[in-house]
Amino acid sequence: MNLKNWWNAKAENWRYRYLPFWADRLVALSTIQAQRRLKNQTLRILLDNSVLGHSVTHETAWISTGIEKWGDIDVDAGYAARIGVYGPDSDSEIYENVRFLPGLAHLVKKGSLMFCTSAELQEELFRQPSGRFSGYGMFDHSLLSHISMESIDGYTFSAIGPRWMGLSTPKEQQQARLANSNDPLYLALLQQLGMKNNLDAWHIFTAERHQMHCFLTMDFKLKRLVEAKRKQEPFSTLKTRVMTPVDLGAELGLMPINPVLFSYHEASWAVRSDLHWPENMRRRRNRVETR
């Protein structure tokens, strides 16, 4: 092993051993101002599933090392490794919001914030692939993986069974539950947001009824729609706000943290912190990606 390879191996070993500790220290420092503002109080936040999906900042990729012979057959040799979803060149709205998730997660662990879910948010999770919100690959990493959330209004269970029973789908059952609601606040929100956004109207309604500080979302179309109607009823009198991580981070005085610093958290396998997806977006499940 030459000197360069020796040094690279030592540096990589240092990253595995020490980078998670120092990254966590940096996150703690980034929340000092927020902890002062939140002294002796806990803000309760209803967390949209869109935030869970975007909290996956690293995914598993196949790193090709070239073509090698396996007997008489040419095979694409390589190894699986963790790489970043976002690169330093990313300027997307998603990335700007993701940078505030480490600080928010730390405040939850410290008890200054409480992330909550709801019955209908859990129902949305139930009927979608779990990997969408926690990662599909073995080496994937989510910034919110160790945060548990309690439902503020219990749970609902859609009836499921074999096709011959003729049951409606979980989505249809959920829509039927919402259609049966005659709560004036929900109906007013629905009128403003439109039937296409009835689930969002229900989540905002749920957050307001349970006195949440905000409904935290990364559905930017919803955020802009609510912002455009903020002076109209019922939005003008809601105590619960619809916020993005950037909004909440700015309110609390958080510093943004680049997710590349979390490349080595809980890693005991190959990590390529120098790589990221070229589109700065998570991969779709039905695509096989190589680097």
C-alpha positions as CSV (number, residue, x, y, z in Angstrom):
1,M,0.0,0.0,0.0
2,N,1.5,3.4,-1.0
3,L,1.3,6.5,1.1
4,K,-1.7,7.9,-0.7
5,N,-3.8,4.8,-0.2
6,W,-2.7,4.5,3.4
7,W,-3.8,8.1,4.1
8,N,-7.1,7.6,2.3
9,A,-7.8,4.4,4.4
10,K,-6.9,6.3,7.6
11,A,-9.2,9.2,6.7
12,E,-12.1,6.9,5.9
13,N,-11.6,5.1,9.2
14,W,-11.7,8.5,10.9
15,R,-15.0,9.4,9.2
16,Y,-16.6,6.2,10.4
17,R,-15.5,6.6,13.9
18,Y,-15.8,10.4,14.5
19,L,-17.9,12.1,11.9
20,P,-21.3,11.0,13.4
21,F,-20.3,12.4,16.8
22,W,-19.1,15.8,15.5
23,A,-22.1,16.0,13.2
24,D,-24.4,15.5,16.2
25,R,-22.5,18.2,18.1
26,L,-22.9,20.6,15.2
27,V,-26.6,20.0,15.1
28,A,-26.9,20.6,18.9
29,L,-25.1,23.9,18.5
30,S,-27.4,24.8,15.6
31,T,-30.4,24.6,18.0
32,I,-29.1,26.7,20.9
33,Q,-31.2,29.7,20.0
34,A,-34.3,27.6,19.4
35,Q,-33.9,25.9,22.8
36,R,-33.7,29.3,24.5
37,R,-36.9,30.4,22.7
38,L,-38.7,27.2,23.6
39,K,-37.5,27.1,27.3
40,N,-40.1,25.3,29.5
41,Q,-42.5,24.6,26.6
42,T,-43.1,21.9,24.0
43,L,-44.6,22.8,20.6
44,R,-46.8,20.0,19.3
45,I,-46.6,19.6,15.5
46,L,-48.7,17.5,13.2
47,L,-46.2,16.0,10.7
48,D,-47.2,15.5,7.1
49,N,-46.1,12.3,5.5
50,S,-44.4,14.3,2.8
51,V,-41.8,15.3,5.4
52,L,-41.1,11.7,6.2
53,G,-40.5,10.9,2.6
54,H,-38.1,13.7,2.1
55,S,-36.2,12.9,5.3
56,V,-34.5,10.0,3.5
57,T,-31.2,11.7,2.6
58,H,-29.1,8.7,1.6
59,E,-29.9,5.7,-0.5
60,T,-28.2,2.5,-1.7
61,A,-26.5,2.5,-5.0
62,W,-24.5,0.0,-7.0
63,I,-21.0,1.2,-7.6
64,S,-19.6,-0.3,-10.7
65,T,-15.9,-1.2,-10.8
66,G,-15.9,-2.4,-14.4
67,I,-16.3,-5.6,-16.3
68,E,-14.7,-8.7,-15.0
69,K,-14.6,-12.3,-16.2
70,W,-16.7,-14.9,-14.4
71,G,-15.7,-18.0,-16.2
72,D,-16.5,-17.2,-19.8
73,I,-19.1,-14.6,-18.9
74,D,-18.5,-10.9,-18.6
75,V,-20.1,-9.5,-15.5
76,D,-20.5,-5.9,-14.2
77,A,-18.4,-6.1,-11.0
78,G,-18.9,-3.7,-8.1
79,Y,-20.4,-3.2,-4.7
80,A,-23.4,-1.7,-2.9
81,A,-22.8,1.6,-1.0
82,R,-24.6,4.4,0.6
83,I,-24.6,7.6,-1.4
84,G,-26.3,11.0,-0.9
85,V,-29.6,11.9,-2.4
86,Y,-28.5,15.6,-2.6
87,G,-25.2,17.1,-3.7
88,P,-23.6,20.4,-2.9
89,D,-24.9,21.8,-6.2
90,S,-28.5,21.3,-5.2
91,D,-30.6,24.4,-5.1
92,S,-34.0,22.8,-5.0
93,E,-36.8,23.8,-2.6
94,I,-36.8,20.3,-1.2
95,Y,-33.1,20.4,-0.4
96,E,-33.5,23.8,1.3
97,N,-36.1,22.4,3.6
98,V,-34.3,19.1,4.3
99,R,-31.4,21.1,5.7
100,F,-33.6,22.1,8.6
101,L,-34.7,18.6,9.5
102,P,-31.6,17.7,11.6
103,G,-32.2,20.6,13.9
104,L,-36.0,19.9,14.2
105,A,-35.2,16.3,14.9
106,H,-32.8,17.3,17.6
107,L,-35.4,19.5,19.3
108,V,-37.8,16.6,19.3
109,K,-35.2,14.4,21.1
110,K,-34.7,17.2,23.6
111,G,-38.4,17.5,24.3
112,S,-38.8,21.0,22.9
113,L,-40.9,19.8,20.0
114,M,-43.3,16.9,19.7
115,F,-43.9,15.4,16.3
116,C,-47.4,13.9,16.1
117,T,-49.4,11.9,13.5
118,S,-53.1,11.2,13.1
119,A,-55.4,8.4,12.2
120,E,-55.8,9.5,8.6
121,L,-52.1,10.2,8.1
122,Q,-51.4,6.7,9.3
123,E,-54.0,5.4,6.9
124,E,-52.1,7.1,4.1
125,L,-48.9,5.4,5.2
126,F,-50.7,2.0,5.4
127,R,-51.6,1.9,1.7
128,Q,-48.3,3.1,0.3
129,P,-44.9,1.3,0.2
130,S,-43.1,1.7,3.5
131,G,-39.9,2.3,1.7
132,R,-41.2,5.6,0.4
133,F,-41.0,7.0,3.9
134,S,-38.0,5.1,5.4
135,G,-35.9,4.0,2.5
136,Y,-36.0,1.0,0.1
137,G,-32.4,-0.1,0.3
138,M,-30.4,-1.8,3.1
139,F,-28.0,1.2,3.4
140,D,-30.6,4.0,3.2
141,H,-30.6,6.6,6.0
142,S,-33.5,8.8,7.2
143,L,-33.0,11.9,9.4
144,L,-36.2,11.0,11.3
145,S,-35.7,7.2,11.6
146,H,-35.4,7.2,15.5
147,I,-38.4,9.5,16.1
148,S,-41.6,7.9,17.3
149,M,-44.9,9.7,16.9
150,E,-48.2,9.2,18.7
151,S,-51.5,9.7,17.0
152,I,-53.5,12.7,18.3
153,D,-56.8,11.2,17.4
154,G,-56.3,7.4,17.7
155,Y,-56.3,5.0,14.8
156,T,-58.6,3.8,12.1
157,F,-58.5,0.4,10.5
158,S,-59.8,-0.1,6.9
159,A,-61.4,-3.5,6.3
160,I,-59.3,-5.6,4.0
161,G,-59.7,-9.0,2.6
162,P,-59.7,-11.2,-0.6
163,R,-61.2,-9.7,-3.7
164,W,-64.2,-12.0,-3.7
165,M,-65.5,-10.3,-0.6
166,G,-66.2,-7.2,-2.7
167,L,-64.7,-4.8,-0.1
168,S,-63.8,-1.2,-1.2
169,T,-60.2,-0.2,-1.2
170,P,-58.6,1.5,1.8
171,K,-58.5,4.7,-0.2
172,E,-62.2,4.5,-1.0
173,Q,-63.0,3.7,2.6
174,Q,-60.9,6.8,3.7
175,Q,-62.7,9.0,1.2
176,A,-66.1,7.7,2.5
177,R,-65.1,8.6,6.1
178,L,-64.2,12.1,5.1
179,A,-67.4,12.5,3.0
180,N,-69.5,11.6,6.1
181,S,-68.0,14.5,8.1
182,N,-70.3,17.5,8.6
183,D,-68.0,19.5,10.8
184,P,-68.3,23.2,9.8
185,L,-64.6,23.9,10.0
186,Y,-63.7,20.9,7.8
187,L,-66.3,21.9,5.2
188,A,-65.1,25.5,5.2
189,L,-61.5,24.3,4.6
190,L,-62.7,21.9,1.9
191,Q,-64.6,24.7,0.1
192,Q,-61.4,26.8,0.0
193,L,-59.0,24.1,-0.9
194,G,-61.2,22.1,-3.3
195,M,-62.1,18.5,-3.4
196,K,-58.8,17.4,-4.8
197,N,-57.2,18.5,-1.6
198,N,-59.8,17.1,0.8
199,L,-57.1,15.0,2.7
200,D,-55.0,18.1,3.2
201,A,-58.1,20.0,4.4
202,W,-58.7,17.1,6.9
203,H,-55.2,17.2,8.2
204,I,-55.3,21.0,8.7
205,F,-58.7,20.6,10.4
206,T,-57.3,17.8,12.7
207,A,-54.3,20.0,13.6
208,E,-56.6,22.9,14.5
209,R,-59.0,20.8,16.6
210,H,-56.1,19.3,18.6
211,Q,-54.4,22.6,19.1
212,M,-51.2,21.9,17.2
213,H,-48.7,24.6,16.7
214,C,-48.6,23.8,13.0
215,F,-49.2,21.3,10.3
216,L,-45.6,20.7,9.0
217,T,-45.5,19.8,5.3
218,M,-43.3,19.7,2.3
219,D,-46.2,19.8,-0.1
220,F,-45.2,23.1,-1.5
221,K,-48.3,23.4,-3.7
222,L,-50.5,23.1,-0.7
223,K,-48.3,25.7,1.2
224,R,-48.7,28.2,-1.7
225,L,-52.4,27.6,-2.0
226,V,-52.9,28.2,1.8
227,E,-50.7,31.3,1.6
228,A,-52.8,32.7,-1.2
229,K,-55.9,32.3,0.9
230,R,-54.5,33.3,4.2
231,K,-56.7,36.4,4.5
232,Q,-59.9,34.5,3.8
233,E,-62.0,32.5,6.3
234,P,-61.3,30.1,7.8
235,F,-57.6,30.5,7.3
236,S,-57.6,34.1,8.7
237,T,-58.7,32.8,12.1
238,L,-56.9,29.5,12.4
239,K,-54.5,29.2,15.3
240,T,-52.7,26.3,13.6
241,R,-50.5,27.3,10.7
242,V,-49.4,25.4,7.7
243,M,-45.6,25.6,7.7
244,T,-42.6,24.1,5.9
245,P,-39.4,23.1,7.7
246,V,-37.9,26.4,6.4
247,D,-40.7,28.4,7.9
248,L,-40.5,26.6,11.3
249,G,-36.7,26.8,11.3
250,A,-36.8,30.5,10.6
251,E,-39.3,31.0,13.4
252,L,-37.2,29.1,15.9
253,G,-33.8,30.5,14.8
254,L,-32.4,27.2,13.6
255,M,-29.2,26.9,11.5
256,P,-29.5,24.7,8.4
257,I,-27.3,21.6,8.3
258,N,-26.1,19.9,5.1
259,P,-27.3,16.2,5.1
260,V,-23.9,15.0,3.7
261,L,-22.7,15.2,7.3
262,F,-24.9,12.2,8.1
263,S,-23.4,9.9,5.6
264,Y,-21.7,7.7,8.2
265,H,-24.4,7.6,10.8
266,E,-25.0,3.9,11.9
267,A,-22.8,2.8,8.9
268,S,-20.8,-0.4,9.1
269,W,-20.7,-0.9,5.3
270,A,-19.4,1.0,2.3
271,V,-20.1,4.7,2.2
272,R,-19.4,7.0,-0.8
273,S,-19.9,10.5,0.6
274,D,-18.4,11.9,-2.5
275,L,-21.3,10.7,-4.6
276,H,-24.9,11.7,-5.0
277,W,-27.7,11.2,-7.4
278,P,-27.1,13.5,-10.4
279,E,-30.7,14.8,-10.4
280,N,-30.6,15.5,-6.6
281,M,-33.8,13.5,-6.1
282,R,-34.7,10.2,-4.5
283,R,-34.8,7.2,-6.9
284,R,-38.0,5.5,-7.9
285,R,-38.5,2.0,-6.5
286,N,-38.8,0.4,-10.0
287,R,-35.5,1.8,-11.3
288,V,-32.2,0.1,-10.8
289,E,-29.5,2.7,-10.4
290,T,-25.7,2.3,-10.8
291,R,-22.8,4.6,-10.4
